[in-house]
Amino acid sequence: MIQKRFYLMVMIGIITFLTSVVRAEEIETPDASQKAKEEAKEEAKQDIEFMLKPTYKIGEKIEFKIHNNSKITYAYNQKYPACDLFYFDSTEREFMIPQATHCDMVVTVAIKPGETKTLFDWNGDECIVDQFGCSKKEPLPIGTYTIRGTFTTSADENVSTESVATIELIK
């Protein structure tokens, strides 16, 4: 009887110990998991990030902003910033927006670390006739669109970063 009681006490002790270990791991796991998620999110940030909402209504003004998440000063074309970006529909068909048709002047300005700059406004339309400026445009249909751009530093540093954003146009 004493031997059975001894084994029972040992088993209860082992179960109690294992339960406390599992609980301790459960308590640590969310913090570790949260920290890993935050680190992954930070690593996934682009040096230059487009500051766009995920969805816009057809015809709604889309304010193109960029934010410099890096510790490096990058540059962009202040005169015609839309000209240095590329626009694609969900089939990867490249299209042109009206603000990206008249691209003869380049005025380069800096976007310093931590800064946000407004590039241009766009109404979600596509230029279908370009005659040194958009002479005919149409609204894009409902769908998903991708914007890609490359931003560089001064010629001395010769560093570049790519930025990508996806938006959805809805009714």
PyMOL CGO cylinders between C-alpha atoms (Angstrom):
from pymol import cmd
from pymol.cgo import CYLINDER

trace = [
    CYLINDER, 0.00, 0.00, 0.00, 2.81, 2.39, 0.89, 0.3, 1, 1, 1, 1, 1, 1,
    CYLINDER, 2.81, 2.39, 0.89, 4.54, 1.53, -2.38, 0.3, 1, 1, 1, 1, 1, 1,
    CYLINDER, 4.54, 1.53, -2.38, 1.36, 2.30, -4.39, 0.3, 1, 1, 1, 1, 1, 1,
    CYLINDER, 1.36, 2.30, -4.39, 0.96, 5.58, -2.53, 0.3, 1, 1, 1, 1, 1, 1,
    CYLINDER, 0.96, 5.58, -2.53, 4.62, 6.42, -3.23, 0.3, 1, 1, 1, 1, 1, 1,
    CYLINDER, 4.62, 6.42, -3.23, 4.21, 5.75, -6.97, 0.3, 1, 1, 1, 1, 1, 1,
    CYLINDER, 4.21, 5.75, -6.97, 1.00, 7.76, -6.99, 0.3, 1, 1, 1, 1, 1, 1,
    CYLINDER, 1.00, 7.76, -6.99, 2.76, 10.72, -5.33, 0.3, 1, 1, 1, 1, 1, 1,
    CYLINDER, 2.76, 10.72, -5.33, 5.65, 10.47, -7.79, 0.3, 1, 1, 1, 1, 1, 1,
    CYLINDER, 5.65, 10.47, -7.79, 3.19, 10.42, -10.71, 0.3, 1, 1, 1, 1, 1, 1,
    CYLINDER, 3.19, 10.42, -10.71, 1.30, 13.42, -9.34, 0.3, 1, 1, 1, 1, 1, 1,
    CYLINDER, 1.30, 13.42, -9.34, 4.61, 15.24, -8.90, 0.3, 1, 1, 1, 1, 1, 1,
    CYLINDER, 4.61, 15.24, -8.90, 5.67, 14.47, -12.48, 0.3, 1, 1, 1, 1, 1, 1,
    CYLINDER, 5.67, 14.47, -12.48, 2.28, 15.53, -13.86, 0.3, 1, 1, 1, 1, 1, 1,
    CYLINDER, 2.28, 15.53, -13.86, 2.38, 18.75, -11.81, 0.3, 1, 1, 1, 1, 1, 1,
    CYLINDER, 2.38, 18.75, -11.81, 5.91, 19.49, -13.00, 0.3, 1, 1, 1, 1, 1, 1,
    CYLINDER, 5.91, 19.49, -13.00, 5.09, 18.81, -16.66, 0.3, 1, 1, 1, 1, 1, 1,
    CYLINDER, 5.09, 18.81, -16.66, 1.91, 20.89, -16.42, 0.3, 1, 1, 1, 1, 1, 1,
    CYLINDER, 1.91, 20.89, -16.42, 3.86, 23.84, -15.05, 0.3, 1, 1, 1, 1, 1, 1,
    CYLINDER, 3.86, 23.84, -15.05, 6.47, 23.51, -17.81, 0.3, 1, 1, 1, 1, 1, 1,
    CYLINDER, 6.47, 23.51, -17.81, 3.77, 23.43, -20.50, 0.3, 1, 1, 1, 1, 1, 1,
    CYLINDER, 3.77, 23.43, -20.50, 2.04, 26.45, -18.96, 0.3, 1, 1, 1, 1, 1, 1,
    CYLINDER, 2.04, 26.45, -18.96, 5.31, 28.35, -18.83, 0.3, 1, 1, 1, 1, 1, 1,
    CYLINDER, 5.31, 28.35, -18.83, 5.90, 27.59, -22.51, 0.3, 1, 1, 1, 1, 1, 1,
    CYLINDER, 5.90, 27.59, -22.51, 2.35, 28.69, -23.33, 0.3, 1, 1, 1, 1, 1, 1,
    CYLINDER, 2.35, 28.69, -23.33, 2.97, 31.95, -21.53, 0.3, 1, 1, 1, 1, 1, 1,
    CYLINDER, 2.97, 31.95, -21.53, 6.28, 32.53, -23.34, 0.3, 1, 1, 1, 1, 1, 1,
    CYLINDER, 6.28, 32.53, -23.34, 5.06, 31.42, -26.78, 0.3, 1, 1, 1, 1, 1, 1,
    CYLINDER, 5.06, 31.42, -26.78, 2.71, 34.38, -27.50, 0.3, 1, 1, 1, 1, 1, 1,
    CYLINDER, 2.71, 34.38, -27.50, 5.42, 36.89, -26.56, 0.3, 1, 1, 1, 1, 1, 1,
    CYLINDER, 5.42, 36.89, -26.56, 8.05, 35.09, -28.62, 0.3, 1, 1, 1, 1, 1, 1,
    CYLINDER, 8.05, 35.09, -28.62, 5.58, 34.63, -31.45, 0.3, 1, 1, 1, 1, 1, 1,
    CYLINDER, 5.58, 34.63, -31.45, 4.54, 38.28, -31.32, 0.3, 1, 1, 1, 1, 1, 1,
    CYLINDER, 4.54, 38.28, -31.32, 8.16, 39.40, -31.27, 0.3, 1, 1, 1, 1, 1, 1,
    CYLINDER, 8.16, 39.40, -31.27, 8.95, 37.17, -34.28, 0.3, 1, 1, 1, 1, 1, 1,
    CYLINDER, 8.95, 37.17, -34.28, 5.93, 38.57, -36.14, 0.3, 1, 1, 1, 1, 1, 1,
    CYLINDER, 5.93, 38.57, -36.14, 6.99, 42.15, -35.42, 0.3, 1, 1, 1, 1, 1, 1,
    CYLINDER, 6.99, 42.15, -35.42, 10.56, 41.42, -36.54, 0.3, 1, 1, 1, 1, 1, 1,
    CYLINDER, 10.56, 41.42, -36.54, 9.30, 39.79, -39.75, 0.3, 1, 1, 1, 1, 1, 1,
    CYLINDER, 9.30, 39.79, -39.75, 7.02, 42.77, -40.38, 0.3, 1, 1, 1, 1, 1, 1,
    CYLINDER, 7.02, 42.77, -40.38, 9.92, 45.18, -39.85, 0.3, 1, 1, 1, 1, 1, 1,
    CYLINDER, 9.92, 45.18, -39.85, 12.16, 43.19, -42.21, 0.3, 1, 1, 1, 1, 1, 1,
    CYLINDER, 12.16, 43.19, -42.21, 9.38, 43.11, -44.82, 0.3, 1, 1, 1, 1, 1, 1,
    CYLINDER, 9.38, 43.11, -44.82, 9.13, 46.91, -44.86, 0.3, 1, 1, 1, 1, 1, 1,
    CYLINDER, 9.13, 46.91, -44.86, 10.43, 48.40, -48.02, 0.3, 1, 1, 1, 1, 1, 1,
    CYLINDER, 10.43, 48.40, -48.02, 12.99, 51.19, -47.75, 0.3, 1, 1, 1, 1, 1, 1,
    CYLINDER, 12.99, 51.19, -47.75, 10.62, 53.41, -49.70, 0.3, 1, 1, 1, 1, 1, 1,
    CYLINDER, 10.62, 53.41, -49.70, 7.01, 52.46, -49.02, 0.3, 1, 1, 1, 1, 1, 1,
    CYLINDER, 7.01, 52.46, -49.02, 3.97, 53.60, -50.97, 0.3, 1, 1, 1, 1, 1, 1,
    CYLINDER, 3.97, 53.60, -50.97, 1.44, 55.01, -48.51, 0.3, 1, 1, 1, 1, 1, 1,
    CYLINDER, 1.44, 55.01, -48.51, -1.76, 53.85, -50.19, 0.3, 1, 1, 1, 1, 1, 1,
    CYLINDER, -1.76, 53.85, -50.19, -5.03, 52.45, -48.91, 0.3, 1, 1, 1, 1, 1, 1,
    CYLINDER, -5.03, 52.45, -48.91, -5.77, 48.88, -50.00, 0.3, 1, 1, 1, 1, 1, 1,
    CYLINDER, -5.77, 48.88, -50.00, -9.02, 49.82, -51.79, 0.3, 1, 1, 1, 1, 1, 1,
    CYLINDER, -9.02, 49.82, -51.79, -10.42, 52.83, -53.63, 0.3, 1, 1, 1, 1, 1, 1,
    CYLINDER, -10.42, 52.83, -53.63, -13.74, 53.44, -55.34, 0.3, 1, 1, 1, 1, 1, 1,
    CYLINDER, -13.74, 53.44, -55.34, -13.72, 53.93, -59.11, 0.3, 1, 1, 1, 1, 1, 1,
    CYLINDER, -13.72, 53.93, -59.11, -13.03, 57.62, -59.78, 0.3, 1, 1, 1, 1, 1, 1,
    CYLINDER, -13.03, 57.62, -59.78, -11.88, 58.33, -56.23, 0.3, 1, 1, 1, 1, 1, 1,
    CYLINDER, -11.88, 58.33, -56.23, -8.80, 60.52, -55.92, 0.3, 1, 1, 1, 1, 1, 1,
    CYLINDER, -8.80, 60.52, -55.92, -5.76, 58.41, -55.05, 0.3, 1, 1, 1, 1, 1, 1,
    CYLINDER, -5.76, 58.41, -55.05, -3.09, 60.41, -53.31, 0.3, 1, 1, 1, 1, 1, 1,
    CYLINDER, -3.09, 60.41, -53.31, 0.30, 58.84, -54.02, 0.3, 1, 1, 1, 1, 1, 1,
    CYLINDER, 0.30, 58.84, -54.02, 2.60, 59.26, -51.06, 0.3, 1, 1, 1, 1, 1, 1,
    CYLINDER, 2.60, 59.26, -51.06, 5.89, 57.60, -50.25, 0.3, 1, 1, 1, 1, 1, 1,
    CYLINDER, 5.89, 57.60, -50.25, 7.60, 57.14, -46.90, 0.3, 1, 1, 1, 1, 1, 1,
    CYLINDER, 7.60, 57.14, -46.90, 11.31, 56.53, -46.35, 0.3, 1, 1, 1, 1, 1, 1,
    CYLINDER, 11.31, 56.53, -46.35, 11.66, 53.68, -43.81, 0.3, 1, 1, 1, 1, 1, 1,
    CYLINDER, 11.66, 53.68, -43.81, 15.42, 53.43, -44.23, 0.3, 1, 1, 1, 1, 1, 1,
    CYLINDER, 15.42, 53.43, -44.23, 18.43, 55.24, -42.81, 0.3, 1, 1, 1, 1, 1, 1,
    CYLINDER, 18.43, 55.24, -42.81, 19.44, 56.33, -46.32, 0.3, 1, 1, 1, 1, 1, 1,
    CYLINDER, 19.44, 56.33, -46.32, 18.38, 59.45, -48.23, 0.3, 1, 1, 1, 1, 1, 1,
    CYLINDER, 18.38, 59.45, -48.23, 16.77, 58.50, -51.55, 0.3, 1, 1, 1, 1, 1, 1,
    CYLINDER, 16.77, 58.50, -51.55, 15.65, 60.71, -54.42, 0.3, 1, 1, 1, 1, 1, 1,
    CYLINDER, 15.65, 60.71, -54.42, 12.64, 61.03, -56.71, 0.3, 1, 1, 1, 1, 1, 1,
    CYLINDER, 12.64, 61.03, -56.71, 11.56, 63.21, -59.65, 0.3, 1, 1, 1, 1, 1, 1,
    CYLINDER, 11.56, 63.21, -59.65, 9.56, 66.06, -58.15, 0.3, 1, 1, 1, 1, 1, 1,
    CYLINDER, 9.56, 66.06, -58.15, 8.47, 67.53, -61.51, 0.3, 1, 1, 1, 1, 1, 1,
    CYLINDER, 8.47, 67.53, -61.51, 6.93, 64.34, -62.97, 0.3, 1, 1, 1, 1, 1, 1,
    CYLINDER, 6.93, 64.34, -62.97, 7.07, 61.67, -60.23, 0.3, 1, 1, 1, 1, 1, 1,
    CYLINDER, 7.07, 61.67, -60.23, 4.51, 59.38, -61.94, 0.3, 1, 1, 1, 1, 1, 1,
    CYLINDER, 4.51, 59.38, -61.94, 6.89, 58.96, -64.89, 0.3, 1, 1, 1, 1, 1, 1,
    CYLINDER, 6.89, 58.96, -64.89, 9.34, 56.89, -62.86, 0.3, 1, 1, 1, 1, 1, 1,
    CYLINDER, 9.34, 56.89, -62.86, 6.74, 54.33, -61.76, 0.3, 1, 1, 1, 1, 1, 1,
    CYLINDER, 6.74, 54.33, -61.76, 5.25, 51.37, -63.59, 0.3, 1, 1, 1, 1, 1, 1,
    CYLINDER, 5.25, 51.37, -63.59, 1.58, 50.36, -63.48, 0.3, 1, 1, 1, 1, 1, 1,
    CYLINDER, 1.58, 50.36, -63.48, 0.15, 46.87, -64.07, 0.3, 1, 1, 1, 1, 1, 1,
    CYLINDER, 0.15, 46.87, -64.07, -3.26, 45.26, -64.00, 0.3, 1, 1, 1, 1, 1, 1,
    CYLINDER, -3.26, 45.26, -64.00, -3.91, 41.79, -62.54, 0.3, 1, 1, 1, 1, 1, 1,
    CYLINDER, -3.91, 41.79, -62.54, -2.79, 40.10, -65.79, 0.3, 1, 1, 1, 1, 1, 1,
    CYLINDER, -2.79, 40.10, -65.79, 0.57, 41.97, -65.59, 0.3, 1, 1, 1, 1, 1, 1,
    CYLINDER, 0.57, 41.97, -65.59, -0.43, 44.15, -68.55, 0.3, 1, 1, 1, 1, 1, 1,
    CYLINDER, -0.43, 44.15, -68.55, 1.45, 47.41, -68.21, 0.3, 1, 1, 1, 1, 1, 1,
    CYLINDER, 1.45, 47.41, -68.21, -0.58, 50.56, -68.71, 0.3, 1, 1, 1, 1, 1, 1,
    CYLINDER, -0.58, 50.56, -68.71, 0.08, 54.29, -68.55, 0.3, 1, 1, 1, 1, 1, 1,
    CYLINDER, 0.08, 54.29, -68.55, -1.62, 56.79, -66.30, 0.3, 1, 1, 1, 1, 1, 1,
    CYLINDER, -1.62, 56.79, -66.30, -2.23, 60.38, -67.49, 0.3, 1, 1, 1, 1, 1, 1,
    CYLINDER, -2.23, 60.38, -67.49, 0.29, 61.81, -65.00, 0.3, 1, 1, 1, 1, 1, 1,
    CYLINDER, 0.29, 61.81, -65.00, 3.02, 59.61, -66.53, 0.3, 1, 1, 1, 1, 1, 1,
    CYLINDER, 3.02, 59.61, -66.53, 2.80, 60.80, -70.13, 0.3, 1, 1, 1, 1, 1, 1,
    CYLINDER, 2.80, 60.80, -70.13, 4.54, 64.16, -70.13, 0.3, 1, 1, 1, 1, 1, 1,
    CYLINDER, 4.54, 64.16, -70.13, 7.97, 63.28, -68.78, 0.3, 1, 1, 1, 1, 1, 1,
    CYLINDER, 7.97, 63.28, -68.78, 10.43, 65.70, -70.33, 0.3, 1, 1, 1, 1, 1, 1,
    CYLINDER, 10.43, 65.70, -70.33, 11.67, 67.46, -67.19, 0.3, 1, 1, 1, 1, 1, 1,
    CYLINDER, 11.67, 67.46, -67.19, 13.48, 65.94, -64.25, 0.3, 1, 1, 1, 1, 1, 1,
    CYLINDER, 13.48, 65.94, -64.25, 13.82, 67.79, -60.98, 0.3, 1, 1, 1, 1, 1, 1,
    CYLINDER, 13.82, 67.79, -60.98, 15.38, 65.45, -58.45, 0.3, 1, 1, 1, 1, 1, 1,
    CYLINDER, 15.38, 65.45, -58.45, 14.68, 66.01, -54.77, 0.3, 1, 1, 1, 1, 1, 1,
    CYLINDER, 14.68, 66.01, -54.77, 15.58, 64.05, -51.66, 0.3, 1, 1, 1, 1, 1, 1,
    CYLINDER, 15.58, 64.05, -51.66, 13.37, 62.06, -49.35, 0.3, 1, 1, 1, 1, 1, 1,
    CYLINDER, 13.37, 62.06, -49.35, 15.25, 61.76, -46.09, 0.3, 1, 1, 1, 1, 1, 1,
    CYLINDER, 15.25, 61.76, -46.09, 14.94, 58.93, -43.56, 0.3, 1, 1, 1, 1, 1, 1,
    CYLINDER, 14.94, 58.93, -43.56, 11.57, 59.09, -41.81, 0.3, 1, 1, 1, 1, 1, 1,
    CYLINDER, 11.57, 59.09, -41.81, 10.07, 61.58, -44.30, 0.3, 1, 1, 1, 1, 1, 1,
    CYLINDER, 10.07, 61.58, -44.30, 6.77, 61.18, -46.14, 0.3, 1, 1, 1, 1, 1, 1,
    CYLINDER, 6.77, 61.18, -46.14, 6.26, 63.00, -49.43, 0.3, 1, 1, 1, 1, 1, 1,
    CYLINDER, 6.26, 63.00, -49.43, 3.21, 63.40, -51.65, 0.3, 1, 1, 1, 1, 1, 1,
    CYLINDER, 3.21, 63.40, -51.65, 4.07, 62.56, -55.26, 0.3, 1, 1, 1, 1, 1, 1,
    CYLINDER, 4.07, 62.56, -55.26, 0.83, 63.16, -57.19, 0.3, 1, 1, 1, 1, 1, 1,
    CYLINDER, 0.83, 63.16, -57.19, -2.93, 62.57, -57.27, 0.3, 1, 1, 1, 1, 1, 1,
    CYLINDER, -2.93, 62.57, -57.27, -4.55, 60.05, -59.63, 0.3, 1, 1, 1, 1, 1, 1,
    CYLINDER, -4.55, 60.05, -59.63, -8.21, 59.29, -60.36, 0.3, 1, 1, 1, 1, 1, 1,
    CYLINDER, -8.21, 59.29, -60.36, -7.73, 55.62, -61.30, 0.3, 1, 1, 1, 1, 1, 1,
    CYLINDER, -7.73, 55.62, -61.30, -7.77, 56.24, -65.03, 0.3, 1, 1, 1, 1, 1, 1,
    CYLINDER, -7.77, 56.24, -65.03, -5.62, 54.98, -67.88, 0.3, 1, 1, 1, 1, 1, 1,
    CYLINDER, -5.62, 54.98, -67.88, -4.17, 57.04, -70.71, 0.3, 1, 1, 1, 1, 1, 1,
    CYLINDER, -4.17, 57.04, -70.71, -5.18, 55.38, -73.98, 0.3, 1, 1, 1, 1, 1, 1,
    CYLINDER, -5.18, 55.38, -73.98, -3.84, 58.07, -76.35, 0.3, 1, 1, 1, 1, 1, 1,
    CYLINDER, -3.84, 58.07, -76.35, -0.52, 59.73, -75.56, 0.3, 1, 1, 1, 1, 1, 1,
    CYLINDER, -0.52, 59.73, -75.56, 0.49, 62.66, -77.73, 0.3, 1, 1, 1, 1, 1, 1,
    CYLINDER, 0.49, 62.66, -77.73, 3.26, 64.15, -75.59, 0.3, 1, 1, 1, 1, 1, 1,
    CYLINDER, 3.26, 64.15, -75.59, 0.68, 64.29, -72.87, 0.3, 1, 1, 1, 1, 1, 1,
    CYLINDER, 0.68, 64.29, -72.87, -2.48, 62.27, -72.40, 0.3, 1, 1, 1, 1, 1, 1,
    CYLINDER, -2.48, 62.27, -72.40, -5.11, 63.34, -74.92, 0.3, 1, 1, 1, 1, 1, 1,
    CYLINDER, -5.11, 63.34, -74.92, -7.60, 60.52, -74.21, 0.3, 1, 1, 1, 1, 1, 1,
    CYLINDER, -7.60, 60.52, -74.21, -8.15, 58.62, -70.99, 0.3, 1, 1, 1, 1, 1, 1,
    CYLINDER, -8.15, 58.62, -70.99, -10.63, 56.09, -69.58, 0.3, 1, 1, 1, 1, 1, 1,
    CYLINDER, -10.63, 56.09, -69.58, -11.39, 54.93, -66.05, 0.3, 1, 1, 1, 1, 1, 1,
    CYLINDER, -11.39, 54.93, -66.05, -9.85, 51.59, -65.18, 0.3, 1, 1, 1, 1, 1, 1,
    CYLINDER, -9.85, 51.59, -65.18, -12.35, 48.82, -64.49, 0.3, 1, 1, 1, 1, 1, 1,
    CYLINDER, -12.35, 48.82, -64.49, -12.87, 47.18, -61.12, 0.3, 1, 1, 1, 1, 1, 1,
    CYLINDER, -12.87, 47.18, -61.12, -9.81, 45.11, -60.34, 0.3, 1, 1, 1, 1, 1, 1,
    CYLINDER, -9.81, 45.11, -60.34, -6.44, 44.79, -58.69, 0.3, 1, 1, 1, 1, 1, 1,
    CYLINDER, -6.44, 44.79, -58.69, -3.55, 47.00, -59.77, 0.3, 1, 1, 1, 1, 1, 1,
    CYLINDER, -3.55, 47.00, -59.77, 0.13, 46.99, -58.92, 0.3, 1, 1, 1, 1, 1, 1,
    CYLINDER, 0.13, 46.99, -58.92, 2.50, 49.95, -58.82, 0.3, 1, 1, 1, 1, 1, 1,
    CYLINDER, 2.50, 49.95, -58.82, 6.27, 49.42, -58.95, 0.3, 1, 1, 1, 1, 1, 1,
    CYLINDER, 6.27, 49.42, -58.95, 9.05, 51.91, -58.63, 0.3, 1, 1, 1, 1, 1, 1,
    CYLINDER, 9.05, 51.91, -58.63, 12.79, 52.08, -58.14, 0.3, 1, 1, 1, 1, 1, 1,
    CYLINDER, 12.79, 52.08, -58.14, 14.27, 54.82, -56.00, 0.3, 1, 1, 1, 1, 1, 1,
    CYLINDER, 14.27, 54.82, -56.00, 17.97, 55.62, -55.97, 0.3, 1, 1, 1, 1, 1, 1,
    CYLINDER, 17.97, 55.62, -55.97, 20.39, 57.59, -53.85, 0.3, 1, 1, 1, 1, 1, 1,
    CYLINDER, 20.39, 57.59, -53.85, 22.89, 60.07, -55.17, 0.3, 1, 1, 1, 1, 1, 1,
    CYLINDER, 22.89, 60.07, -55.17, 25.31, 58.93, -57.88, 0.3, 1, 1, 1, 1, 1, 1,
    CYLINDER, 25.31, 58.93, -57.88, 28.11, 58.83, -55.30, 0.3, 1, 1, 1, 1, 1, 1,
    CYLINDER, 28.11, 58.83, -55.30, 26.39, 56.15, -53.20, 0.3, 1, 1, 1, 1, 1, 1,
    CYLINDER, 26.39, 56.15, -53.20, 24.69, 54.36, -56.11, 0.3, 1, 1, 1, 1, 1, 1,
    CYLINDER, 24.69, 54.36, -56.11, 22.15, 52.50, -53.94, 0.3, 1, 1, 1, 1, 1, 1,
    CYLINDER, 22.15, 52.50, -53.94, 18.67, 51.67, -55.16, 0.3, 1, 1, 1, 1, 1, 1,
    CYLINDER, 18.67, 51.67, -55.16, 15.55, 50.13, -53.67, 0.3, 1, 1, 1, 1, 1, 1,
    CYLINDER, 15.55, 50.13, -53.67, 12.42, 48.75, -55.28, 0.3, 1, 1, 1, 1, 1, 1,
    CYLINDER, 12.42, 48.75, -55.28, 8.95, 49.49, -53.99, 0.3, 1, 1, 1, 1, 1, 1,
    CYLINDER, 8.95, 49.49, -53.99, 5.73, 47.67, -54.80, 0.3, 1, 1, 1, 1, 1, 1,
    CYLINDER, 5.73, 47.67, -54.80, 2.15, 48.36, -53.80, 0.3, 1, 1, 1, 1, 1, 1,
    CYLINDER, 2.15, 48.36, -53.80, -1.14, 46.75, -54.76, 0.3, 1, 1, 1, 1, 1, 1,
    CYLINDER, -1.14, 46.75, -54.76, -4.52, 48.46, -54.69, 0.3, 1, 1, 1, 1, 1, 1,
    CYLINDER, -4.52, 48.46, -54.69, -8.00, 47.35, -55.56, 0.3, 1, 1, 1, 1, 1, 1,
    CYLINDER, -8.00, 47.35, -55.56, -10.52, 49.48, -57.42, 0.3, 1, 1, 1, 1, 1, 1,
    CYLINDER, -10.52, 49.48, -57.42, -14.11, 48.78, -56.40, 0.3, 1, 1, 1, 1, 1, 1,
    CYLINDER, -14.11, 48.78, -56.40, -17.57, 50.17, -57.26, 0.3, 1, 1, 1, 1, 1, 1,
]
cmd.load_cgo(trace, "trace")
